[in-house]
Amino acid sequence: MERHKAHMDRFYRLLADLEKYPDQGGYLRDYTGRTPFPTRGVYFFREPGQYRSSHTDTLRIVRVGTHAVSANAKSKLWSRLRTHRGTRSGGGNHRGSVFRLHVGAALLAYDGFALPSWGNGKKMPAEVRASIAARALEAEWEQKVSAYIGAMSILWLNVPDAPGPTSMRARIEQNAIALLASHGESLDATNPGWLGKYSPRLEIRQSGLWNLDYVEQPYDPDFLDDLEALVESMKKPH
């Protein structure tokens, strides 16, 4: 337990260093394509009111993610963040963002509202497209998701490696999630009222993260050395 706590504290110290760099730590809703995001990277989301148990002045990380981990994938960091954020008008596409999917499902559960089409299919079902009322209902919940996620603050790490499942970005993402989740026994318990407690997914409720993958895996503490080197490298112009 003490070893795990030391690793968690080091992780958060490194993110505190990362936040000192320009453009870091803002609300997702305020970012645009003009922000000088790196082409490839790892992102970390923090949620208002969700603080670390042992450091009550530090917001805890509630989601870790990356992009382009399949060979030859072309997606960029900002395009992934923009998909999570939704459109400038507040709309969005939960079928293109698993983060939006999970937040929306939890919002629906919290409100006790049934929306069977939510998460149904990789594309909007034909019966929803054909119904003005059904489309409007989905759009209403997409707006709620955009407002919720847009109020989260973000940090990001420049990791300019080639796409692939063995990339450094994948290593940082997987181990950060595993460290934070710690098999559902995180040192940083969720604060009262966290929306994720209403998620239909046990992995989210237990881990305190809006992640499913890697929450049950052990972490390699050596990834913290890689994280430190990447944070340090961002001091240099790219």
Secondary structure by P-SEA (a helix, b strand, c coil): caaaaaaaaaaaaaaaaaacccccccccccccccccccccbbbbbbbccccccccccbbbbcccccccccccccccaaaaaaaaaccccccccccccaaaaaaaaaaaaaaccccccccccccccccccccaaaaaaaaaaaaaaaaaaaaccbbbbbbbcccccccaaaaaaaaaaaaaaccccccccccccccccccccaaaaaaccccccccccccccaaaaaaaaaaaaacccc
